[in-house]
Every structure is written in C-alpha cells, then in structure tokens.
Amino acid sequence: MLRQIRYFQAVVRCHSFSEAAEECHISQSAISQQVKALENELGFALLERKNRSFALTPAGEHFYRKSLVLMADYERLRAESAHIAQGDRARLTIGYLRSYAGREVQLALEEFASAHPQLEVRLLYGNHEELFDLVRGGGADVVLNDQRRAFSEEYVNLVLSEQALCIELAVRDPMAALPAVTVEDVKNVPCILVASEGQREIERAFYQTVIGLQGDFLYAENLEEARLLVVSGQGFLPAEGVGAAEPGGTVRLPLCRGEESIMRRYGLFWKKNNPNPMIEAFAAALKSKFA
C-alpha cells in the first residue's frame, strides 16, 4: 500500500496522471491502475474523474493531507531504525566554513539526502583551523574548507574551485562602482570577519599577513550579522563561495594585490583511512554542483 500511496501523492502533486507516471518511471495505465487499487483497498473514492481531468473528493483531500504526514513519519522511522541497525555506518558528519555563502552544499545535500534517505547527516561549521582540527581528530568525516596549507598525503584533497577572492561592499559605497578593488583601496575600511571568539586572532592574522589587509577588523558571529554590518556601511566582508552577492544591498567585487587577482582555492578534505562508505558519494554530489 505504501507504493500505491506514493503514486497517489505524485498524481495529486503533478495534477496529471501522465506527468506523475513519468516522475515515477512507470506507464500512465499502470499508475492509474495503482491509484484505483488503492481506492478499492480503502473502500472509497479519492478522485472524481472527469473525462481527462480529475478533482480530489473531500475524502481524497483529507487522505492526501494526512498521507503526507504519514509518509514523512515513515521515512523518519526507517532512517532511525537503519541508524540503530548500522551504527556509525549510517551517519555522515560534514564540516563547512562558517562564512561560506555558496549554495553548492545546500544543493548537494538535497540530492544526497534524497538518494540516501536512511542516512543521518550531521552538519558542523567552523573557521579554517576549527575544520582542520575536526577532520584531523575524527570529529568530522569530511570538511569543505579553503586551502591554507600544502596538501598532505594523509588526506584525500579534492579541489572543487579556484577563483578570485572577492569582497562584499554596500551598494551605496562609492567604491561599488569600481570593477575591482585592491588591498590598498580598502586600507581605511574595516574588514568584517565571520569568526568564533576563539578564532578571531587566527583569522585576523591570516587576512593581515597572507591576504595583505592592513586596516581595522570587526567580527561577526555569523554571515547574516556580517552582511548587516556591510549594508549599514561599517566595513567590507571577504566573500566565501562561488557566485554573486546575495540580494539586499551588497555588491561583490574582486580583490586584487596590485593588478593581480588574489586567488582562493576551496576543497573537500577527508582522511584516506576513514572507512565511512558515504564520503565519496557525497563528494561526487558536491563536485557536480561546483562543476
């Protein structure tokens, strides 16, 4: 009956037997027969058929709403039971940058969770050093991080993107009209860093020593707070992630040292001896989103 309920939900969601059949990878006649069999099993009509169209009966509308809750409960029950049966093999712990703004992780997780509904996914966030400590100490199976060290042979080092470092400025800032800015241009503008209290000095030292920023530094606990500081004109934000700035009063500009862009490399890192079989599946999903 669970499969028949899924077919019925697909028909209602798609508002079409043919589109639902295509989504479920069966023929239109087969999905129609399955919905009819569900109605026979229940003893009442779910759909009122009118030539080539249909409408939910009052009982069908009630059954549809409740069946969505039922299937969600079933999926949770199945995942919880699988976790008990498989132990740590049914869990994947993923770390990612606290300030990362790209949608690649979100899109990859949506695809990955759909393909592995029995898997418990745990998400952790941190600054570069926190993520390095997590994967090194086994607190995370795999981390999305920026590269600040030479690659180690102890890890799988999957490069996902290499791009110019950008900053986000308020759109009303006069420099927002420039095609790019240099570290010299922003020397009198505070740099806003997203960092936990224990990581602030480490992050400041990196952006000051390696990137070359010499102005003041402000700190935010999360990306939303940092962008509010940018929009209110209190500084600029080094932008983590691929793509354009979020809507809402900021613009993203490349940051250069002289005439050359400052490059940033992002990768997915995990220990070669980690036995979790789900790491490579997630890595493939995430790599496809960057591609």
N, C-alpha and C positions, 0 to 999 in steps of 0.2 A: 504493500500500500504506500510506503514512503516514496517509491519511484513514481507512482501514479500521482501523488500529491505534488511532487516536483513538476511533473508535466502540466498539471492543472495550474500551478502558480506561474509557469512560463507562459501559458496561453493568456492568462489574465494580464501579466506584466507586459507582454508584447502586443496585446489587443488583436492577436491574429494567430490562427492555427498554423498557417504556413510559416510565419516568422518564428514561432515557438518551436516548430518541428526542425527548422534549420538550426536554431540555437542548441537544441537537444540532440542533434545529429541523428534524427530518425525521420521516417516519412510522415507526411501530413495525415495519411489514413491511419497510420499506427498511433500517432498521438491522439487523434480523435477517438480511436477505439479505447485507448487507455483512460481518457477522461470519462468516457461512457461507462467503462468498467468500474471506475471509482464511484460514479453516481449510483450504479447498481449495488455496489457494496454498502454504500451509505444508506440507500433506500429513499433518496430524494434528489431532485434536480439541482445542479449547481449553476447551470447555464440555461438561458432561454434562447434557443436558436431561431434566427430569423433569416431565412434564405442563406446568404453568405456572411451574415453578421451574427453577433450574439450579444447578450447582456447578462450580467450576473443576476440570479434570482436573489431575493432577500436572504434566503438560507445560504446561497452561494457566497454572497458578500460577507456574511458573518463567518462562514467556514474559511474563506480566503484570509481574512484578517487574523483569525486565531491560528490558522495553519502556519503563518509566517513566524509567529511566536513559538509554535511547536517545533518547527524545523530549526530555529535558532537554538532552542534548548537542547535539541537532539545533537546538533553539531558540537555544542559545548560539552555535553555528556560524553560524546565519543572522544573528543580531544582529551578530556580529563582522564578517561579510562585508559586511553592509549599511553598517556604520560605515566600512569601508575604501572602499566604493563611493561613499558620500555625503559622507564627511569630516565637517566640523563640523555639517552639516545633520542628522546622525543622533545628536546629543548635546544634552542639555539640562542645564544646571548650575543647581541650585536652592539658594539660601541660606535658612536659617531660624534663628530665635532659639535661642541656646544653652540657655536655660532654659525653652523652650516645652514645655508638658506636655499640650496637647490632642492628640486622636487624629485631627484633621482631615487633617493632612499624610499620615499613615500610610494612612488610608482612601482619600484622593485618589490617592496613588501606586499603591496596589493596583489601583485602577480604571484609571488612566492607563497603567501598565505592561502591563496585560492588553490594552488597546486598541492599544498601540504596542510590541509585543514586540521590534521591530528597533531601538528607540531605546536609546542608552546614557544613563542618568540618573546624574548626579554630584551628590552632596549635600555641602554645606558648612554649617557652623554658626558663629555668632559673636554678639557683643553688637550693640547697635543701630548703633554707629559702624562696626564692622567690616563689617556687612552693607551699610551705606550706601556704604562705600568699595569693596566688591566690585561692586555693581551700577553704581556710577559709573565704575569703572575697567575694566569688562568682565570681571571675574573670575567673575561670576555672571550668568546670563541674567535671572533673576527672583529676588526675595527676599520672604520672609514676614517682616514687621517691624512693630514698634509705631511709631505716628506721633509724632514729637517735633518735626518741622519743618513749616512751611507747605508745602502741595503745590506742586510745581514743574511747569510746563508741559512740561518736557523729558521727563517720565516719564508712563507710564500709572499712575494711582493708584487701584487697585481696593480700595475699602473692603470688608472682609469681616465685621467685627464691631465694635460699640461697646458696651462693657459696664463695669460697676463693677469697679474694681480690688479684688482680694481678696488676703488673706494666708493662709498655712497655718500653723497652730499645732498643737502636740502636743495630743492629745485629753485628756490629763491636766492640761493647763494650766487653771487656774480660769477664765480668760477664754474658754475654748472654749464655755462655756455661754451666752455672750452672742450675740444675733442679729447684731451687727455691732460693730466696734471703731473708735475714732478714732485719729488720729495722736498725740493727747495720751495715750490709754490705753497706747500701746506705747512711750512715750518712754524708759522704763527697760529695755526689752527689746532686745537686739541684733537688727539686721536682717541676714539672711543673703542675700548676693547671689551668683548664679552668674556668674562673670566670669573671663576670662583675666587673667593678671597685668598685661598692658599696658592693660587696660580697667577696672581696679578703681577708679581715681580718677574716671574719667569716669562710671561707673555710680553711685558714691557721690555725686558732685556732683548728678546728676540726681535721685536719690531724696531727697537732703537739700534741695536748692534748689527743685525743682519739686513733688515729692510732699509735702515738709514733714516728713520723718522726722528727728528730732534726736538719736536715741540712737547707740549704738556700731554698728559694722558688722563683720561677719565675711564671709569669702569662701570659696566652694567652686568647684572646677574643673568640676563637672558637677551635674546635677539629683539624681542618686542620692546623692551626697555631701551635698548641701544638705539633702535630706529626712532623712538620718540625723542631721544636726545638729539638725533640728527635733524629731525623735522623741526624741532624748536630752535635750531641754529647753534647748538652748543659744541659742535665738532663734526668730524667725519668718521665713518666706520669702514675698516678694512672688510671687503666683501668676500665671504666664503661661499663657494659654489658656482655652478655654471648658470649663465642666463642673465636676464635683465633684472634691474631693481624691482622690488615689489611696488605696486601702485600705492599712492598715498603720500606724495610729497618728496620723494627722493629720486636722485638720478645716479647712475653708475658710470664711473669714468676710469679708464686705465691709469695706473700709477707707474710712472717712469723714473728711472735714475738717469739723468741727462736726457739723451734722445732714445734710450733703450728701455723697452718694457721690462718690468720686474716679473719674472716668471714664477708660477706656483704649480706644484705637482701634487695631485691627490691620488691616493691608492687605497686598496683594500689589503689588509695585512693579517695573517694568521700563522701560527706555529705549524711547521711541517709535520710534527708528530702529534698534532691534535687529531683524535680518532673520530670526531663528530662527522658523520657522513653527509650532513646537510650543508656544510660550509660551502662546498663547491657549487651546489645547486643555487644557493643564494648569491654567490659570487657571479655565476653566469647570468642570473636575472639582473643584478645591478650593473654589470658590464654592458648588457644590452641597452640599458637606459642611458648610459653615457654615450654609447655609440649613436 
